[in-house]
């Protein structure tokens, strides 16, 4: 990123309790507060920040939010008084409502099927981040720069309580939630631009096996004309669950399988877990053992824990040489035609252990400035360090392709390395509804590329649940249908013609909106803005929107209201309903367009590889001044040429003169030259959409009645 965030620096005593003694501050209104007992070796280099915050000048007297540091019962604590009139958000991957006031979250990553462990108080990821929005719409963010096991309580005061050494706190002040998200991205980095195919519909099961079943699923998706881009391979493709191997009987020719998928315009994503089967003669275990790359137990011996293959070793990803070794394992593996990687079980999950993970007194060696320490310090970033190494591996294997990695476990700042999903959810109406605030909260915690398993993973969905979940889920950033072994089939065609048709219609909506969605991901990659946003981002001063977590925004211009949502709080303004198809059914969500916006819509394609943007429908919803604007981002869809200017950013402008609506597509940035387009206008007014004729050029027009 080109921007460089400067910060205030504060020193605070820790025993028994103290306020700021001295401070330094930045022009960007970011302050860093240090307890007097702070030991940088116990926390730095921080995995959260893209660069160490640089202090420049003293903290001004009028700075409002100041942590109080204390210690009790062997715990270190940071308390920040925020008041009673602030709405709190963030806190990462969590269950519960969007508004986080009055919650207590344990920041300790864990494998929790159906979110059932400890009543869902902690899940697969940890994000020590709280976002506050005041009644006037100004916003602040609080980061506890601490990977040790900790908890956060949110109320009139925000309290971080840790089992580790005293930690520093970063506080950001901004005049809006949007500016706060951009400031968070300045500090923690943004996600890279994903490959276009990763934004399409994706089909998965634990597991599709053997390879003939994978081909059958691909054929059925095309036969039923369900637009789709990816088929996923869960752990049963492996030889005895040994990572970086293929079953000699069921997946004996992975290159041929992947070639078949590619010929039918599918990408293939395969799972890699961190647990390495303990087996002499197995090349991954032999290499790791010979080089002494494993996490150690408290006695200094390689730790052994049970996962899917049985007894396993676990790479010590705190060590740079281990990450590099792990990265080299991907070259031959990806050469089989694999397009993306799924890192699962990386909390890390350990079967049969007291807390489902490694003992907290296991040892990690560190490196690159990280000191040796216990698993209590490095547990929460185990998954983040794994995907950091995996991303390096994908770039080494395919340096001309954008890496796609999905991770179950991660940490604040982990958006730099991987997308995520909300883990092993349940096929239930409760968790369908829960998926909205979960994904919104991840977006507000710096992770824009996320979503739930559509239809639910654990147990079995019925057709009604799947159709409703698909209708809503296609508007999440990550769109994947996934189900557990032993459950009922959950593909769109599994429940009869009505459900198939409803799912097809929903997925077609996603593909028609792909130019708009891709443009939103470009914004996320540059500014850190969530792709999926809470309604209060439409108007941060409208207090009626602060608790709304059934409906949501896709970007800034499109509101999504599920069919099941009742009494939705609506943002002010003449938001207009739009339709993307001629037919409708009992499942499709309502889509409403913001006044003053232009949304680009593509013609229907069966995969993103077939999508074209030289033929576009421009949906226009005029504001009170009879104008509207929008944005369209285009690039090659893969590779890194966009970093060198190989893209086109266009402004979509709509104006009215003498009852004629005129829309112009004007290139404003990037080295790609303007393209000859075929355009038509979709004029949205009075709950109806009226279309112009198709016109060639960069401008389209039509006569309208205002």
C-alpha positions in Angstrom: 0.0 0.0 0.0 1.2 3.5 -0.7 -0.3 5.1 2.3 1.8 5.1 5.5 0.0 5.4 8.8 1.7 7.4 11.5 0.8 6.9 15.1 0.7 8.4 18.6 2.7 6.5 21.2 1.7 6.3 24.9 3.5 4.7 27.8 1.3 3.6 30.7 2.2 1.9 33.9 0.7 -1.5 34.8 0.9 -2.0 38.5 -1.7 -1.8 39.9 -3.5 0.5 37.5 -2.5 3.6 35.5 -3.4 6.0 32.9 -1.1 7.5 30.2 2.2 9.0 31.3 3.6 10.1 28.0 2.4 9.8 24.4 3.1 10.4 20.8 0.5 10.9 18.1 0.0 11.0 14.3 -1.9 13.1 11.8 -4.0 10.1 11.1 -5.5 9.9 14.6 -4.0 6.6 15.5 -2.6 6.1 18.9 -0.5 3.3 20.4 -0.6 2.8 24.2 2.1 0.9 26.0 1.9 -0.5 29.6 5.0 0.3 31.6 5.8 -3.4 31.9 5.7 -4.0 28.2 8.2 -6.5 26.8 8.4 -6.2 23.0 10.0 -9.7 22.8 6.7 -11.2 24.0 4.6 -9.6 21.2 6.7 -8.4 18.3 7.0 -8.6 15.4 3.2 -8.3 15.5 1.3 -10.5 13.0 -1.4 -7.9 12.8 0.4 -5.0 11.3 1.9 -4.7 7.8 4.6 -2.5 9.4 5.6 -1.6 12.9 3.6 1.6 13.8 5.8 4.7 13.8 5.3 7.2 16.6 5.7 10.9 15.6 4.4 13.3 18.2 2.8 13.6 21.7 -0.8 12.6 22.3 -3.0 15.7 22.6 -4.8 16.5 25.8 -8.2 16.2 24.1 -7.7 12.6 23.1 -10.7 10.8 24.5 -10.2 7.1 24.6 -7.3 6.0 26.8 -6.8 2.5 28.1 -6.1 1.7 31.7 -3.7 -1.2 32.2 -3.8 -3.5 35.3 -3.0 -7.0 36.4 -4.8 -9.5 38.6 -5.0 -13.2 39.3 -2.1 -13.7 36.9 -3.8 -11.9 34.0 -3.0 -8.7 32.3 -5.9 -6.3 31.5 -6.6 -3.3 29.3 -9.8 -1.4 30.1 -11.2 1.4 27.8 -14.1 3.4 28.9 -16.3 4.0 25.8 -19.6 5.2 27.4 -23.2 4.1 27.2 -24.2 5.7 23.9 -21.9 3.8 21.6 -22.8 0.9 19.4 -20.1 -1.7 19.3 -19.3 -4.1 16.4 -16.4 -6.3 15.2 -14.8 -8.9 17.5 -14.2 -11.2 14.5 -15.7 -14.6 13.9 -18.5 -14.9 16.5 -22.0 -16.1 17.0 -24.7 -13.7 18.1 -26.1 -10.4 16.8 -24.3 -7.8 14.7 -24.3 -5.3 17.6 -21.8 -6.6 20.1 -22.7 -4.6 23.2 -22.9 -6.8 26.3 -21.0 -9.7 24.9 -18.0 -11.7 26.2 -15.9 -13.4 23.6 -13.0 -15.9 24.2 -10.2 -15.4 21.8 -9.0 -19.0 21.6 -9.3 -20.8 18.2 -11.1 -24.1 18.4 -12.7 -26.8 16.3 -16.4 -26.4 17.1 -18.9 -28.4 15.0 -22.2 -26.6 14.7 -20.7 -24.0 17.0 -21.5 -26.3 19.9 -18.3 -26.1 22.0 -18.6 -23.8 25.1 -22.0 -22.5 23.8 -20.3 -20.9 20.8 -18.4 -18.4 22.9 -15.3 -19.0 20.7 -14.9 -20.4 17.2 -12.2 -21.0 14.7 -10.6 -17.6 14.5 -9.6 -14.7 16.8 -9.8 -11.0 16.0 -8.9 -8.8 18.9 -10.7 -5.8 17.4 -13.7 -3.7 18.5 -15.4 -1.1 16.4 -17.4 1.6 18.0 -19.9 4.0 16.3 -21.1 7.0 18.2 -24.6 8.5 17.8 -23.2 11.3 15.6 -21.8 8.7 13.2 -18.1 9.1 14.2 -16.3 5.9 14.7 -13.3 4.4 16.6 -11.5 1.1 16.6 -9.6 -0.7 19.4 -6.9 -3.3 18.7 -5.3 -5.5 21.4 -2.0 -6.3 19.9 -1.8 -9.7 21.6 -1.8 -13.2 20.3 -1.8 -14.9 23.7 -5.0 -16.5 25.0 -7.4 -13.7 25.9 -11.0 -12.6 26.1 -12.9 -9.4 25.3 -15.9 -7.9 27.1 -18.0 -5.2 25.4 -20.2 -2.8 27.3 -19.8 0.8 28.5 -16.2 -0.3 28.8 -14.2 -2.6 26.6 -12.0 -5.0 28.5 -9.3 -7.2 27.1 -8.0 -9.8 29.6 -5.0 -11.9 28.7 -3.2 -14.9 30.2 0.0 -13.5 28.6 2.4 -10.6 29.4 1.2 -7.0 29.3 0.3 -5.9 25.8 -0.1 -2.7 23.9 -3.4 -1.2 22.6 -4.0 0.7 19.4 -6.9 3.1 19.1 -8.1 4.6 15.8 -10.4 7.7 15.6 -12.3 8.5 12.3 -15.3 10.5 11.3 -17.2 7.6 9.8 -17.3 3.8 9.9 -16.1 3.7 6.2 -13.1 5.8 7.1 -12.4 3.6 10.0 -12.4 0.5 7.8 -9.9 2.2 5.5 -7.7 3.1 8.5 -7.8 -0.6 9.7 -6.7 -1.6 6.3 -3.8 0.9 6.4 -2.6 -0.8 9.5 -3.3 -4.5 8.9 -3.1 -4.6 5.1 -5.7 -5.5 2.5 -6.6 -8.8 0.8 -5.0 -9.3 -2.6 -7.2 -9.1 -5.7 -8.6 -12.7 -6.0 -8.9 -14.6 -9.2 -12.3 -13.9 -10.8 -13.2 -17.6 -10.7 -13.1 -17.6 -6.9 -16.1 -15.3 -6.9 -18.4 -17.8 -8.7 -20.7 -20.5 -7.3 -18.8 -23.4 -5.8 -19.9 -27.0 -5.1 -18.4 -29.1 -2.3 -19.1 -32.2 -0.1 -17.2 -34.2 2.5 -16.5 -36.0 0.2 -17.0 -36.4 -3.6 -15.3 -39.7 -4.2 -14.0 -41.4 -6.3 -12.9 -39.2 -9.2 -15.7 -40.5 -11.4 -18.2 -38.9 -8.9 -16.4 -35.6 -9.2 -16.8 -35.7 -13.0 -20.5 -36.7 -12.5 -21.0 -33.6 -10.3 -19.4 -31.4 -13.0 -21.6 -32.9 -15.7 -24.7 -32.5 -13.6 -24.0 -28.8 -12.9 -23.6 -28.2 -16.7 -26.6 -30.4 -17.5 -28.9 -28.5 -15.2 -27.4 -25.2 -16.4 -26.3 -24.0 -13.0 -23.7 -21.4 -13.4 -20.6 -22.5 -11.5 -16.9 -22.3 -11.3 -15.4 -24.6 -8.7 -15.6 -28.1 -7.4 -13.8 -28.9 -4.2 -12.0 -32.0 -3.0 -12.2 -32.9 0.7 -9.8 -35.2 2.5 -10.9 -38.5 0.9 -9.0 -37.8 -2.2 -5.8 -38.5 -0.3 -3.9 -41.8 0.3 -4.8 -42.6 3.9 -5.4 -38.9 4.7 -1.7 -38.2 4.1 -1.4 -34.6 2.8 0.2 -33.9 -0.6 -0.8 -37.5 -1.7 -3.6 -38.9 -3.9 -5.5 -42.2 -3.3 -4.0 -44.8 -5.7 -7.4 -46.3 -6.2 -10.0 -43.5 -6.1 -7.9 -40.6 -7.4 -5.2 -42.4 -9.3 -5.0 -39.8 -12.1 -5.4 -36.3 -10.5 -4.0 -34.6 -13.6 -6.6 -36.2 -15.8 -9.4 -35.3 -13.4 -8.3 -31.7 -13.2 -7.9 -31.5 -17.0 -11.5 -32.8 -17.3 -12.7 -30.1 -15.0 -10.8 -27.4 -16.8 -12.3 -28.6 -20.1 -15.7 -28.0 -18.7 -14.8 -24.6 -17.3 -14.3 -25.6 -13.7 -11.5 -25.0 -11.3 -10.3 -27.6 -8.7 -9.6 -26.8 -5.1 -8.1 -29.4 -2.8 -7.7 -29.7 0.9 -4.4 -29.6 2.8 -4.4 -30.0 6.6 -1.5 -29.2 8.9 -1.3 -32.7 10.5 1.5 -34.8 9.0 1.0 -38.6 9.4 3.8 -40.2 11.5 5.0 -42.8 9.1 8.5 -43.8 8.1 8.8 -43.7 4.4 6.2 -41.0 3.9 8.1 -38.2 2.2 6.5 -35.3 4.1 7.1 -36.9 7.5 10.6 -38.0 6.6 11.6 -34.6 5.5 10.1 -32.8 8.5 11.7 -35.3 10.9 15.1 -35.2 9.3 15.1 -31.4 9.5 13.5 -31.2 13.0 10.7 -29.0 11.8 7.9 -30.1 14.3 6.3 -28.4 17.2 7.8 -29.8 20.4 6.2 -30.9 23.6 7.2 -29.5 26.9 10.1 -32.1 27.1 11.5 -30.9 23.8 10.3 -34.0 21.8 8.3 -33.7 18.6 4.6 -33.4 19.7 2.4 -36.2 18.4 -1.4 -35.7 18.2 -4.2 -37.5 16.5 -6.1 -36.1 13.5 -7.6 -37.8 10.5 -4.5 -39.9 9.5 -4.0 -41.0 13.1 -0.8 -40.0 14.9 0.5 -36.8 13.4 3.4 -34.3 13.6 2.7 -30.6 13.3 5.0 -28.1 11.5 6.2 -25.3 13.6 5.1 -22.4 11.3 6.7 -19.8 13.6 10.0 -20.7 12.0 10.8 -19.1 8.6 12.7 -22.2 7.4 9.7 -24.4 8.1 7.4 -22.0 6.2 9.8 -22.1 3.3 9.9 -25.9 3.4 6.2 -26.1 3.5 6.0 -23.8 0.5 8.2 -26.1 -1.5 5.8 -29.0 -1.0 3.3 -27.3 -3.2 5.2 -27.2 -6.5 4.7 -30.9 -7.6 1.3 -30.9 -6.0 0.0 -27.9 -7.9 1.5 -29.3 -11.1 -1.3 -31.8 -11.2 -3.6 -29.0 -12.3 -4.8 -27.9 -8.9 -6.1 -24.3 -8.9 -6.6 -23.5 -5.3 -6.0 -24.8 -1.8 -8.2 -25.3 1.3 -6.3 -25.2 4.6 -8.5 -26.9 7.2 -8.1 -28.2 10.8 -5.5 -25.5 11.4 -6.7 -24.1 14.8 -4.9 -26.6 15.1 -7.4 -29.3 15.8 -6.2 -32.4 17.7 -8.6 -35.2 18.3 -9.1 -36.5 21.9 -7.1 -33.8 23.6 -8.7 -31.9 26.6 -9.5 -28.8 24.6 -9.3 -30.3 21.1 -5.9 -28.8 20.4 -2.3 -28.9 21.4 -1.3 -28.6 25.1 -0.6 -25.0 26.0 2.9 -25.9 27.2 4.0 -27.2 23.8 6.9 -25.2 22.4 7.5 -23.2 19.3 11.0 -22.1 18.3 10.2 -18.8 16.5 12.5 -16.9 14.2 12.6 -13.7 12.1 12.5 -11.8 15.4 9.9 -14.1 17.1 11.3 -15.5 20.3 10.7 -19.1 21.4 7.5 -19.4 23.4 4.7 -21.7 24.4 1.7 -22.7 22.5 -0.2 -20.3 24.7 1.3 -17.5 22.8 1.3 -19.0 19.3 -1.9 -21.0 19.2 -4.2 -18.3 17.8 -1.8 -17.5 14.9 -1.1 -21.2 14.0 -3.6 -21.1 11.2 -2.5 -17.6 10.0 1.2 -18.8 9.9 0.1 -21.9 8.0 -1.8 -19.9 5.2 1.1 -17.5 5.1 3.4 -20.4 4.1 0.8 -21.9 1.8 0.4 -18.6 -0.1 4.1 -18.5 -0.5 3.9 -22.1 -1.9 1.2 -21.3 -4.4 3.2 -18.3 -5.7 6.3 -20.4 -6.0 4.4 -23.1 -7.9 2.4 -20.7 -10.2 4.1 -17.3 -10.1 1.8 -15.9 -12.9 -1.5 -16.8 -11.1 -3.3 -15.2 -8.2 -3.3 -17.7 -5.3 -6.6 -18.7 -3.8 -6.5 -20.2 -0.3 -9.4 -20.8 2.0 -8.7 -21.2 5.7 -10.8 -22.2 8.6 -8.5 -20.6 11.2 -7.1 -17.2 11.1 -6.3 -14.0 13.1 -6.6 -10.3 12.7 -4.7 -9.3 9.6 -5.0 -12.8 8.1 -6.9 -11.4 5.1 -3.5 -10.8 3.6 -3.1 -14.5 3.1 -6.4 -16.3 2.8 -10.2 -16.1 2.4 -12.3 -17.7 5.1 -15.6 -19.4 5.7 -17.5 -19.6 9.0 -16.7 -23.2 9.7 -18.8 -26.2 10.3 -22.2 -24.7 10.7 -25.5 -26.5 11.1 -28.3 -27.1 8.6 -30.9 -25.2 10.5 -33.0 -22.0 10.2 -31.3 -20.6 13.3 -27.9 -20.8 11.7 -29.1 -19.6 8.3 -30.2 -16.4 10.1 -27.0 -16.4 12.1 -24.9 -16.4 9.0 -25.8 -12.8 8.1 -24.3 -11.2 11.3 -21.4 -13.6 11.3 -20.3 -12.6 7.8 -21.0 -8.9 8.4 -18.9 -9.0 11.5 -16.0 -10.7 9.8 -16.2 -8.0 7.1 -16.1 -5.3 9.9 -13.1 -7.1 11.3 -11.0 -6.7 8.2 -11.8 -10.0 6.4 -14.0 -9.1 3.4 -13.7 -12.4 1.6 -15.9 -14.7 3.7 -19.2 -16.6 3.8 -20.9 -19.6 5.3 -21.5 -23.1 4.0 -24.7 -22.6 2.0 -27.3 -25.1 3.2 -25.3 -25.8 6.3 -22.6 -28.4 6.9 -23.6 -30.6 9.8 -26.7 -32.8 9.6 -29.1 -32.6 6.6 -30.9 -29.7 5.0 -34.3 -30.0 3.4 -35.2 -28.4 0.1 -36.9 -25.4 1.6 -33.9 -24.5 3.8 -31.5 -25.0 0.9 -33.6 -22.8 -1.5 -33.8 -19.9 1.0 -30.1 -20.2 2.0 -29.0 -20.2 -1.7 -31.3 -17.2 -2.5 -29.5 -15.2 0.2 -26.1 -16.8 0.1 -25.3 -15.9 -3.5 -25.0 -12.3 -2.3 -22.3 -13.2 0.3 -18.7 -12.6 -0.8 -17.8 -16.4 -0.7 -20.5 -18.6 -2.3 -20.1 -22.4 -1.6 -22.6 -25.2 -1.0 -21.0 -27.7 1.3 -22.3 -30.7 3.4 -21.0 -33.4 5.7 -20.4 -37.1 5.0 -23.5 -39.1 5.8 -26.0 -36.2 5.3 -28.6 -36.1 2.6 -27.4 -34.9 -0.8 -27.4 -31.1 -0.9 -26.8 -30.2 -4.5 -29.4 -27.9 -6.1 -31.1 -30.8 -8.0 -31.4 -33.0 -4.9 -34.8 -31.8 -3.8 -36.9 -31.7 -7.0 -37.6 -29.3 -9.8 -39.0 -26.4 -7.8 -35.9 -26.2 -5.6 -33.6 -26.7 -8.5 -35.3 -23.9 -10.4 -35.1 -21.6 -7.4 -31.4 -22.3 -6.8 -30.7 -21.8 -10.5 -32.4 -18.5 -10.5 -30.5 -17.3 -7.4 -27.1 -18.4 -8.8 -27.9 -16.7 -12.1 -28.4 -13.5 -10.2 -24.9 -13.8 -8.8 -23.4 -14.2 -12.3 -25.4 -11.3 -13.8 -24.1 -9.1 -11.0 -20.5 -10.3 -11.4 -19.2 -7.0 -12.9 -20.5 -5.2 -9.9 -19.2 -7.8 -7.4 -15.8 -7.9 -9.0 -15.6 -4.1 -8.7 -16.4 -4.4 -5.0 -13.5 -6.8 -4.5 -11.3 -4.4 -6.2 -12.4 -1.8 -3.6 -11.7 -4.3 -0.8 -8.2 -4.9 -2.2 -7.4 -1.2 -2.3 -9.3 0.3 0.6 -10.3 -2.6 2.9 -14.0 -1.9 2.6 -16.2 -4.9 3.3 -17.9 -6.4 0.2 -20.9 -7.3 2.4 -21.9 -4.4 4.7 -24.3 -3.7 7.5 -27.2 -1.4 6.7 -25.9 1.3 9.1 -23.2 2.0 6.5 -25.9 3.5 4.3 -26.3 6.3 7.0 -24.2 6.1 10.1 -26.3 8.8 11.8 -29.5 6.8 11.4 -29.8 5.0 14.8 -32.6 2.8 13.6 -30.2 0.9 11.4 -27.7 0.1 14.1 -29.2 -3.3 15.1 -30.4 -4.5 11.7 -28.8 -7.8 10.9 -31.3 -9.7 8.7 -30.9 -7.4 5.7 -27.6 -6.2 4.5 -25.8 -4.2 1.7 -23.8 -5.7 -1.1 -21.4 -2.8 -1.6 -22.9 0.6 -1.2 -25.5 0.5 -3.9 -27.5 -2.8 -3.5 -29.6 -3.8 -0.5 -30.5 -7.5 0.1 -33.6 -8.3 2.0 -34.2 -12.1 2.5 -37.7 -13.4 2.0 -37.9 -14.6 5.6 -36.8 -11.2 7.1 -39.6 -9.3 8.9 -39.8 -5.7 9.9 -36.5 -4.7 8.4 -35.1 -1.3 9.3 -34.8 0.6 6.0 -32.3 3.3 5.2 -33.8 6.7 4.2 -34.2 7.5 0.6 -36.1 6.2 -2.4 -34.4 2.8 -2.7 -36.0 1.1 -5.6 -36.7 -2.7 -6.1 -35.0 -4.3 -9.1 -35.4 -7.5 -10.9 -32.7 -9.5 -12.7 -34.9 -12.0 -14.3 -38.4 -12.5 -15.8 -39.5 -15.2 -13.4 -39.7 -15.2 -9.6 -40.6 -17.7 -6.9 -41.2 -17.9 -3.2 -37.5 -17.9 -2.3 -35.8 -15.0 -4.0 -34.6 -12.1 -1.9 -35.7 -8.6 -2.6 -33.0 -6.4 -4.2 -33.2 -2.6 -3.8 -31.0 -0.1 -5.5 -29.7 3.1 -3.9 -30.9 6.3 -5.4 -28.1 8.0 -7.3 -26.4 4.8 -8.4 -25.6 2.9 -11.6 -25.0 -0.9 -11.3 -23.4 -2.8 -14.2 -25.0 -6.1 -15.1 -23.6 -8.8 -17.4 -25.4 -11.1 -19.8 -25.8 -14.6 -18.3 -22.8 -16.9 -18.5 -22.3 -20.5 -17.2 -18.9 -19.6 -15.6 -16.8 -16.6 -15.1 -14.5 -17.7 -17.9 -17.4 -17.2 -20.3 -18.4 -13.8 -18.8 -17.9 -10.7 -21.0 -18.1 -7.1 -20.0 -18.3 -5.6 -23.5 -22.0 -6.1 -23.4 -23.6 -4.6 -20.3 -26.9 -3.6 -18.9 -26.6 -0.4 -16.8 -29.3 -0.3 -14.0 -29.9 3.4 -13.3 -31.7 4.6 -10.1 -31.8 8.4 -10.2 -31.5 10.6 -7.2 -33.5 13.8 -6.5 -31.3 15.8 -8.8 -31.9 13.3 -11.6 -28.4 12.0 -11.8 -26.5 8.8 -10.8 -23.0 7.4 -10.8 -21.3 4.1 -10.6 -18.0 2.3 -11.1 -16.8 -0.6 -13.3 -13.5 -2.3 -12.8 -12.1 -4.7 -15.4 -8.9 -6.7 -15.7 -7.7 -10.0 -17.0 -9.3 -11.9 -14.1 -6.1 -13.6 -13.1 -2.4 -12.8 -13.0 -0.7 -9.7 -11.7 -0.7 -7.4 -14.7 -3.2 -5.2 -12.9 -0.5 -4.1 -10.5 1.3 -2.6 -13.5 -1.7 -0.8 -14.8 -3.2 -3.5 -16.9 -6.8 -2.8 -16.0 -9.6 -0.3 -16.8 -11.5 1.6 -14.2 -14.6 3.3 -15.7 -17.0 5.9 -14.3 -20.7 5.2 -15.1 -22.5 8.6 -15.3 -26.2 9.1 -15.8 -27.8 12.5 -16.5 -31.2 13.7 -17.7 -31.8 16.4 -20.2 -35.2 17.2 -21.7 -36.6 13.9 -20.6 -33.7 11.9 -22.2 -31.7 9.7 -19.9 -28.2 9.4 -21.0 -25.6 7.0 -19.5 -21.9 7.2 -20.4 -19.1 4.7 -19.7 -15.9 6.7 -19.3 -12.4 5.2 -18.6 -10.8 7.1 -15.8 -7.8 5.0 -14.7 -5.7 2.1 -15.9 -3.7 1.4 -19.1 -6.4 -0.7 -20.8 -7.9 1.3 -23.6 -11.6 2.1 -23.9 -13.5 -0.8 -25.5 -16.3 -0.8 -28.0 -19.3 -1.9 -26.0 -22.9 -2.9 -26.5 -25.0 -1.2 -23.9 -28.6 -0.9 -22.7 -30.1 1.1 -19.9 -32.4 -0.4 -17.2 -34.2 2.6 -15.9 -35.4 1.8 -12.3 -38.4 3.8 -11.1 -41.7 3.3 -9.3 -40.8 -0.4 -8.6 -40.4 -1.1 -12.3 -37.4 -1.4 -14.6 -37.8 -0.2 -18.2 -35.1 -1.2 -20.7 -33.8 0.7 -23.7 -32.7 -1.0 -26.9 -29.2 -2.3 -27.2 -26.8 0.4 -28.5 -23.2 0.3 -29.7 -20.7 2.7 -28.2 -19.7 4.1 -24.8 -23.1 5.9 -24.4 -26.7 4.7 -24.3 -29.8 6.8 -24.1 -33.6 6.5 -23.7 -36.6 8.7 -23.3 -38.1 8.6 -19.9 -40.9 10.2 -17.8 -39.6 11.7 -14.6 
